[in-house]
Structure formats: structure tokens, C-alpha cells
Amino acid sequence: MKKTLSILFLSVLFSPIISYNQGTVFDLDSNQYQTVIIDGNEWINSNLSVSHYKNGDPIQHAITEEEWKECAEKKIGCWCYFQNDSTNSFAQELKLTQAAQEPNSFGKLYNWYAVNDPRGMGIEGYRIPTNEDWNSLINYGSKALKSETGWQILVNLKYAGCDCIGYNCNGNNSTGFNAKGSGYRNYIGIWDDYASFYEGFVRAVYWTDFNLENTTRDVICQGDTRTIETGAMVFGIDAYENDQFWEAKPTGFFAKGDGYSVRLIKE
């Protein structure tokens, strides 16, 4: 009997406390966002898409490779759409996958300098989540955080030695968080290209409120060795396997010139 009561107590203790559609908020561009409360924290349940700082100044729109590189090198805040496509719909490019797409669902990708500009970015009364805020979501599992559509359904792919054919990467969104596989943009490309886009419909990667001052590392890109500013941290959700995350750990590995999505949490 005691054992049964203990199990019941733990179940109650770790049960999710979720309140859907708590309200509607707007950014300076009049974009509309719904909010959801998860364990006492109020989150916007879609990616940020604002193009102005809180004081009304525009955030630079960096489209080309050269523009994105220049912003990173000069530590200028900027944004772009994934693949520079404002509709954010690229199902035709996914030759080995099938995905149900929702236009304009990805929001914008921002570099670290935009997120941390002293003019402020986002929505009044909301802030960039900390590592602790992000990691508080891990116990729910990735399926509970991911949207019900828009992620890849793998047709003919083996990943990390596992047979993933027919694997449905969509979630059940039981938390209401509604994470999209919005991809990201690297300043120094993974495969020797500058300002490349990666893994749309495969990963959701978000900035955290974390910074190691004056952190750098040397990288080689297109035969050129460059010293890039790092010290940033992200939280990511992986499509390929359930409950797979990039935890928000203070390694400070990520480049501040990269482009990731932004979610906000109420102050």
C-alpha cells in the first residue's frame, strides 16, 4: 500500500500543469502570438517574427551570404527567413521525405547580436529563456513539444545506423508548445560554405539567454582559417528520434554569427 501511494505521489508531483491559449500578444510589427502556460511559465507558442527592436529601430535583414557574413564579422544584429523564402515552405526540396507544410510557420532566424542588442528585441513583458527555462521542458519529451504537422516523414533514409524508413517525425503537441522544424543558418558552414541553411523540417534550434564573454575559436572554411566569436548556447529538438534534445548546457560552443529561432517567455 505504501508503495502504491508513493508511486501515486510521484505521478502527481511530476504531472504537467498546462493551460492552453492563455492570451494573445503582439510585437511591434503587429504579428500575433498565442501563449501557453507550462508548469507556471508562460511561453509564446510560435517562433518570433519581429523585424524591429523594441525602440522601433529596424533589425537588419541579411539575405545574401555576404550580408550574413558581414553582420557576423561586424557584430551587427540581423535576421533572415529560412532559405530566404518568406513562405517557409520547401516540401518540393525534400526528395527523400514527405512533409505536410504550413506556410509562414517558421518565423525568422536571428543571429546572437540581434537577440542581445541593448535596444531590446521581442515583445514588451517577455524575455529570452534561460538554460534553466529550456531544460525544464525536457521531461515532457520531444513528441509533446513538437507540432502535429510540418516535420519530416522519412521515406528512404538510414540515420546513425538505424532504419528510419517510414518514421513519422511529427509530434502530438500535448504541451501546446508547438515547436516547428524551422532549421538554422550557420555563419561558418558545416560543409565548407559560409552562411548555409541546414535541416529544415528536421530540427528546431532556439537561442538561450546565455553568454560567455570574449570566447573565440578558430575554424577553417573554404580553405580560410578564421577566428569566430562563440560563447553562445542553444536548445534544440531533433526530429529523427523521440525525446532527443540538444540540451541547453553552458559549453559556449555555438557561434554568435549563426541564425537560430527565438521563443519568448513571460518576465
Steps between C-alpha positions, in 0.01 A plus 500: 500500500777742588673422173179571307455832680860597428458432130177701498672789679785508248252488214318802638825680577626476142167537320506782246312818587399642164257777411439550129421827319561722798496815294605686188804727477637714217847614399589839349421372150148402615580128470267304725605226744303269725640403839501177700583442867720199572572437867447863593702651214316686225654443154405632158410189300651602164837627385570871518467692172563862599723720280546795738672551833284610792596865444367484142834478318503238221695177540715456190364251247804302378411299190820420314798302622708818497246693709474223759879470523542875537251515786688224683839661445380846605281367785185647350159354580312354203226263395395291201238247397603137472633457146414871452143398419230698681245222451725252682365216287756271340338159468604484135867492607463199731565222251517219755220621723139593517386789716174684554596866493340807650596829326658768720534267795875527559534864600841661450857390574711748700867521582613541863578868454135576421373298795738678739490852355467762779199650319310186594335245274169325528181599678458726802461293815667192348864390498741249346483170697794395715666159485295402804176606331576285197616196694180507705322375186715190451295267720199537270680338207541634150169364367312708757684816391487451122217617275267239352597581140794645313777263609654243269355159433803295398451297184839355409769589749726322748616725782778424748484131414126478569234413247282813496293419191143608557582676827250777571682794657186698579408547865175494694543852646340398827673791678378758249859617447463437124870472405568513125791342316615845398866420429788744546773696325871460578743790465785255435340215308519141614601388151741777404251765395425835658152594622345166402153379599456159659239249611167663435216271617765298686606713797371789707783703655444794735726761658534508878582796723860392548835658424866433571688825448793517256483135395643410158609199298684452172321330211594420142244586232561496125872460571504813714575493874287742697457583865130518582326622812327227697371488857132453409268211584191347340225248571406262221240237420598215267247355257649156444443345840241557769621684812826607334624846600800726482492598863578859592834440669752779568766379257507831313574315175256669262602788275329833561481555125272197453126539437254321728135536595374700797227417749406729787390440858313745719707705744 
